[in-house]
């Protein structure tokens, strides 16, 4: 008997789009009243304002139209992936990536196993600092070269990059797009409870990196050098000191990127411009010339196209639910029973609700603005700390990023690396369950110690 195989990522996401449309015929349409929150500058729902509205079933033609609408909604992210993917292809064609990997492996000779936790720690920190996600997809060429030279399975590239970033973001004490927005909506001081969160962040990231390294070592094979040889034969590589200079340029760009996102609050357009500039400068510095640089960008666009477009297709799921006017119905249906539970069970129930909601609402900041105005008044009535309510949101929604097929970033990363979804689930699902249990412990302990 053949083992069950998940459908192709595009088929899976289109299936969720069709399911969302079907739900618009089954679920009653409803909406919350919204108001502008001055603290966050976002539209938030008014607790207790849910009411029925005229049904708006999404027909087959509407479904087709909502796919390009989803692509348009995700345009800034899609173009970032295209431009960054093109830039890193140009960098790769200069030989800088192979040069950097060779340098790293020479320094790590005999201690190659340490490379995985170091790489994972870097991405976990970026996830904790700025919710890094889509920006990782264009780094696939770098990660694949590294894994190939180390002999580690391709899945390790996903686990040590987006996987570590998701864990870092979920347990972060400072992530502005998750805990930051949630604390503002809960009228809590920013960074409050930071030391408490930091302790669980260390445990969560350490556990994830240990499991990733263990999996990599268990499935390690002889390093594959044939692809590098093929690449070297396919075209000229910059010689002399140029690969090293291009590598330094790329590292400097990463520094500018981190500063721009964390300190200057860059949007996706500024990030895209930085990578465009990186690609142009790398091509010229690496001796590719204007024509070679342009050809490198085109090759990068071609290689990254499917992964980038998956982001837009995943966004279409929410577009369909929103057009069918059932997003608020789903939220109301999941949140309303929590008011009848004891405090501890209600807090754990909030974690479960946030996990379930993250499937149709894959945006962390969007989910915060949708759910926190509802759950904060409920927590006040129950006598539950608002900080614990924020913890339940963080761990429930944030950890769901690891396993939900509606997470466009995850599906795009799997597509770019050639890892099948069921392969990822086999690795990630047990770790998600363990991390979810850790989050539940943090929530219950938060109630006990009065965080």
C-alpha positions in Angstrom: 0.0 0.0 0.0 1.4 3.4 -1.0 1.9 5.9 1.8 -0.4 8.9 1.9 1.0 11.9 0.1 -0.2 15.4 0.6 -1.3 17.2 -2.6 1.0 19.6 -4.4 1.3 22.9 -2.3 -0.6 24.8 -4.9 -3.4 22.2 -5.0 -3.5 22.2 -1.2 -3.9 26.0 -1.0 -6.4 26.1 -3.8 -8.4 23.5 -1.9 -8.5 25.8 1.1 -9.7 28.6 -1.1 -12.5 26.5 -2.3 -13.3 25.3 1.2 -13.5 29.0 2.3 -15.9 29.7 -0.5 -18.0 26.7 0.5 -18.2 27.9 4.1 -19.7 31.2 2.9 -22.8 29.2 1.9 -22.9 27.3 5.2 -22.0 29.7 8.0 -24.2 32.7 8.8 -22.7 36.0 7.8 -21.9 38.4 10.7 -19.7 41.3 11.7 -18.4 43.2 14.6 -18.5 47.0 14.9 -15.0 48.4 14.5 -13.3 51.6 15.7 -9.9 53.2 15.3 -7.6 52.4 18.2 -5.4 55.4 18.8 -2.6 53.4 20.5 -2.0 51.2 17.4 -3.6 53.2 14.6 -5.5 50.1 13.6 -9.2 49.3 13.3 -10.2 47.0 16.2 -13.5 45.3 17.0 -15.8 46.4 19.7 -16.5 43.6 22.2 -20.2 42.5 22.3 -21.0 44.2 19.0 -21.3 41.0 16.9 -24.5 41.1 14.7 -25.9 39.3 11.7 -25.5 40.8 8.3 -26.9 39.9 4.8 -25.4 36.7 3.5 -22.7 37.1 0.8 -21.9 33.7 -0.6 -18.8 33.6 -2.7 -19.5 32.1 -6.1 -17.1 30.3 -8.5 -16.4 33.4 -10.5 -15.7 35.4 -7.3 -13.3 32.7 -6.2 -11.3 33.1 -9.4 -11.3 36.9 -9.0 -10.2 36.6 -5.4 -7.0 34.8 -6.4 -5.6 37.9 -8.2 -7.0 40.0 -5.4 -4.9 37.9 -2.9 -1.9 38.4 -5.1 -2.5 42.1 -5.1 -2.9 42.2 -1.4 0.4 40.4 -1.0 2.1 42.4 -3.7 4.7 44.1 -1.5 5.8 40.7 -0.1 5.7 39.0 -3.5 8.0 41.7 -5.0 10.3 41.5 -2.1 10.8 37.8 -2.7 11.3 38.4 -6.4 13.9 41.1 -6.0 15.7 39.5 -3.1 15.7 36.2 -5.0 17.2 37.8 -8.0 19.8 39.6 -5.9 21.0 36.4 -4.2 21.2 34.6 -7.6 23.5 37.4 -8.8 25.5 37.0 -5.6 25.7 33.2 -6.1 26.9 33.6 -9.7 29.8 35.7 -8.6 31.0 32.7 -6.6 30.6 34.5 -3.3 28.3 31.9 -1.7 30.7 29.0 -2.5 33.5 31.2 -1.2 31.7 31.9 2.0 30.7 28.3 2.6 34.2 27.1 1.9 35.6 29.7 4.4 33.0 28.6 7.0 33.7 24.9 6.6 37.5 25.4 6.9 36.9 27.3 10.2 34.5 24.6 11.4 36.5 21.6 10.3 35.8 18.8 12.7 33.1 20.8 14.4 30.6 21.0 11.4 27.7 20.0 13.7 28.0 23.4 15.4 27.0 25.2 12.1 23.4 24.2 12.4 22.6 25.6 15.9 24.6 28.8 15.0 22.6 29.3 11.8 19.3 28.5 13.6 20.2 30.8 16.5 20.7 33.7 14.0 17.3 33.2 12.5 15.6 32.7 15.8 17.0 36.0 17.0 15.7 37.7 13.8 12.3 36.1 14.3 12.2 37.4 17.9 13.3 40.9 16.9 11.2 41.5 13.8 9.0 38.5 13.0 11.3 37.5 10.2 9.5 35.2 7.7 9.1 36.0 4.0 12.5 37.6 3.9 14.1 34.1 4.4 12.7 32.6 1.2 15.3 34.3 -1.2 18.1 32.9 1.0 17.3 29.3 -0.2 20.3 29.2 -2.5 22.7 30.1 0.4 21.1 27.5 2.7 21.1 24.8 0.0 24.7 25.3 -0.8 25.6 25.1 2.9 23.5 22.0 3.6 24.9 20.3 0.4 28.5 20.9 1.5 27.8 19.7 5.0 25.9 16.6 3.8 22.8 17.5 5.8 19.3 16.8 4.4 17.5 19.7 2.7 14.8 19.7 5.5 17.5 21.0 7.8 17.6 24.2 5.7 13.9 24.8 6.4 14.1 23.8 10.1 17.2 26.0 10.8 15.7 29.0 9.0 12.0 29.6 9.0 11.4 27.0 11.6 13.8 28.7 14.1 12.4 32.1 13.1 8.8 31.0 13.8 9.8 29.6 17.2 11.7 32.8 18.1 8.8 35.0 17.0 6.2 32.9 19.0 8.1 33.2 22.3 9.6 36.6 21.7 9.3 39.3 24.4 9.8 42.1 21.9 8.3 41.0 18.5 6.5 44.2 17.4 4.2 42.4 15.0 2.8 40.0 17.6 3.5 40.7 21.3 3.9 44.4 20.6 0.5 44.9 18.9 -1.2 42.5 21.4 0.2 44.4 24.4 -0.9 47.8 23.0 -4.4 46.5 22.4 -4.5 45.0 25.9 -3.3 48.4 27.2 -0.2 46.9 28.7 3.3 48.6 28.8 5.5 47.4 25.9 8.1 44.9 27.0 6.1 44.2 30.2 6.6 40.6 31.2 9.7 40.5 29.1 11.9 38.6 31.6 9.2 36.0 32.0 8.9 35.5 28.2 12.6 35.5 27.8 13.0 32.4 30.1 10.6 30.4 28.0 12.1 31.7 24.7 15.5 30.3 25.7 14.0 26.9 26.5 11.9 26.8 23.3 14.7 27.9 20.9 17.2 25.5 22.6 14.7 22.6 22.2 14.1 23.4 18.6 17.8 23.7 17.7 18.6 20.5 19.6 15.9 18.6 17.6 17.0 20.2 14.3 20.7 19.3 14.9 19.8 15.8 16.0 17.7 15.2 12.8 20.5 16.6 10.7 23.2 14.4 12.2 21.0 11.3 12.0 20.3 11.8 8.3 23.7 13.1 7.3 25.2 11.7 4.1 28.5 12.3 2.2 28.7 15.9 1.2 27.4 16.5 -2.4 30.1 18.3 -4.4 28.8 17.4 -7.8 26.4 20.3 -8.0 29.1 22.7 -7.2 31.2 21.3 -9.9 28.3 21.6 -12.3 27.8 25.2 -11.3 31.5 26.0 -11.8 31.4 24.5 -15.3 28.2 26.3 -16.2 29.7 29.8 -16.2 32.5 32.0 -15.1 33.0 32.8 -11.5 34.7 35.9 -10.3 38.3 35.3 -9.4 40.9 36.9 -7.0 39.5 38.8 -4.1 36.1 39.6 -5.7 34.1 36.7 -4.1 35.3 37.8 -0.7 34.4 41.5 -1.4 30.9 40.5 -2.7 30.5 38.4 0.5 31.4 41.4 2.6 29.0 43.5 0.7 26.2 41.0 1.3 27.0 40.9 5.0 26.9 44.7 5.1 23.5 44.6 3.4 22.3 42.2 6.1 23.5 44.7 8.8 21.7 47.6 7.0 18.6 45.4 6.7 18.5 44.6 10.4 19.0 48.2 11.3 16.4 49.4 8.9 13.7 46.9 10.1 14.3 47.2 13.8 15.3 50.9 14.2 13.8 52.6 11.1 10.6 50.5 10.9 11.1 49.7 7.2 8.2 48.4 5.2 8.6 45.8 2.5 9.2 48.4 -0.2 12.4 49.7 1.6 13.6 46.1 2.0 13.0 45.4 -1.7 15.0 48.5 -2.6 17.9 47.3 -0.5 18.0 43.9 -2.2 17.8 45.5 -5.6 20.7 47.6 -4.8 22.6 44.6 -3.4 22.1 42.7 -6.6 23.3 45.5 -8.8 26.3 46.3 -6.7 27.2 42.6 -6.3 27.0 41.9 -10.1 29.2 44.9 -10.9 31.7 44.2 -8.1 31.8 40.5 -8.9 32.7 41.1 -12.6 29.3 40.1 -14.0 28.8 43.3 -15.9 25.5 44.9 -16.7 24.3 42.1 -19.0 25.4 39.3 -16.7 23.8 41.1 -13.7 20.5 41.4 -15.6 20.7 37.7 -16.6 21.3 36.8 -13.0 18.2 38.7 -11.9 16.1 37.0 -14.6 17.4 33.6 -13.5 16.5 34.4 -9.9 13.0 35.6 -10.9 12.4 32.3 -12.7 13.7 30.1 -9.8 11.7 32.0 -7.1 8.5 32.6 -9.1 6.5 29.7 -7.7 7.5 30.3 -4.1 6.6 34.0 -4.4 3.2 33.4 -6.0 2.3 30.9 -3.3 2.2 33.8 -0.8 -0.5 35.5 -2.9 -2.5 32.3 -3.3 -2.4 31.8 0.5 -3.6 35.3 1.0 -6.6 34.6 -1.2 -8.0 32.3 1.5 -8.5 35.2 3.8 -9.8 37.4 0.9 -12.5 34.8 0.2 -13.5 34.5 3.9 -13.6 38.3 4.2 -15.7 38.7 1.1 -18.1 36.0 2.4 -18.4 38.0 5.6 -17.7 35.0 7.8 -14.4 35.8 9.4 -16.1 37.5 12.3 -18.6 34.6 12.5 -15.7 32.2 13.0 -14.1 34.4 15.6 -17.3 34.8 17.5 -18.2 31.1 17.4 -14.8 30.1 18.8 -14.5 32.9 21.5 -18.0 32.9 22.9 -17.8 29.5 24.8 -14.7 30.6 26.7 -16.8 32.8 29.0 -18.3 29.7 30.6 -15.0 28.1 31.6 -12.9 28.4 34.8 -10.0 30.8 34.7 -7.2 28.3 33.9 -9.3 26.4 31.4 -10.4 29.6 29.8 -6.7 30.7 29.3 -5.8 27.3 27.8 -9.0 27.5 25.7 -7.8 30.9 24.4 -4.6 29.2 23.2 -6.6 26.6 21.4 -8.9 29.2 19.8 -5.9 31.3 18.7 -4.4 28.2 17.1 -7.6 27.4 15.2 -8.1 31.0 14.1 -4.6 31.2 12.7 -5.5 28.7 10.0 -8.0 31.1 8.3 -6.3 34.2 9.5 -2.6 33.7 8.8 -1.5 37.2 9.7 -0.3 37.5 13.3 -0.8 41.3 13.5 -4.2 40.9 11.8 -5.3 38.2 14.2 -4.2 40.3 17.2 -6.3 43.2 16.1 -9.2 40.9 15.5 -9.1 38.8 18.7 -7.5 40.9 21.5 -10.4 43.4 21.8 -12.7 40.5 22.3 -10.6 38.4 24.7 -9.3 41.2 26.9 -12.8 42.2 28.2 -13.6 38.5 28.6 -10.4 38.0 30.6 -11.3 41.0 32.9 -14.7 39.4 33.6 -13.1 36.1 34.4 -10.4 37.7 36.6 -7.6 36.5 34.2 -4.5 38.6 33.8 -4.3 40.5 30.5 -0.7 39.5 30.2 -1.7 35.9 30.3 -4.3 36.6 27.6 -1.4 38.0 25.4 0.7 34.9 26.2 -2.2 32.7 25.0 -2.4 34.7 21.8 1.4 34.5 21.2 1.8 30.8 21.8 -1.4 29.7 20.1 -1.1 31.8 16.9 2.7 32.0 16.7 3.4 28.3 17.0 0.6 27.4 14.5 3.0 29.0 11.9 5.0 25.7 12.1 2.3 23.4 10.8 -0.5 25.2 9.0 -0.7 24.8 5.3 -2.3 28.3 5.0 1.0 29.8 6.1 2.3 31.1 2.7 5.8 31.6 4.0 6.1 28.0 5.1 4.6 26.6 1.9 6.8 28.8 -0.2 9.9 27.7 1.6 9.0 24.0 1.3 8.4 24.5 -2.4 11.7 26.4 -2.9 13.7 23.6 -1.2 11.7 20.7 -2.6 10.6 19.4 0.8 7.1 17.8 0.7 4.6 19.0 3.3 4.1 15.5 4.8 7.9 15.3 5.3 7.9 18.6 7.1 4.9 17.5 9.3 6.6 14.3 10.3 9.5 16.4 11.6 7.7 19.5 12.9 4.4 18.2 14.3 5.9 16.4 17.4 8.0 19.5 18.1 5.0 21.7 17.7 3.1 19.6 20.3 6.0 19.8 22.7 6.3 23.6 22.2 2.5 24.0 22.6 2.7 22.1 25.9 5.6 24.4 26.9 3.4 27.4 26.1 0.5 25.9 28.1 2.9 25.6 31.1 3.9 29.2 30.6 0.2 30.3 30.6 -0.7 28.3 33.7 2.4 29.4 35.6 1.6 33.0 34.6 -1.7 32.6 36.3 -0.1 31.1 39.4 2.7 33.7 39.8 0.5 36.6 38.7 2.6 37.7 35.7 
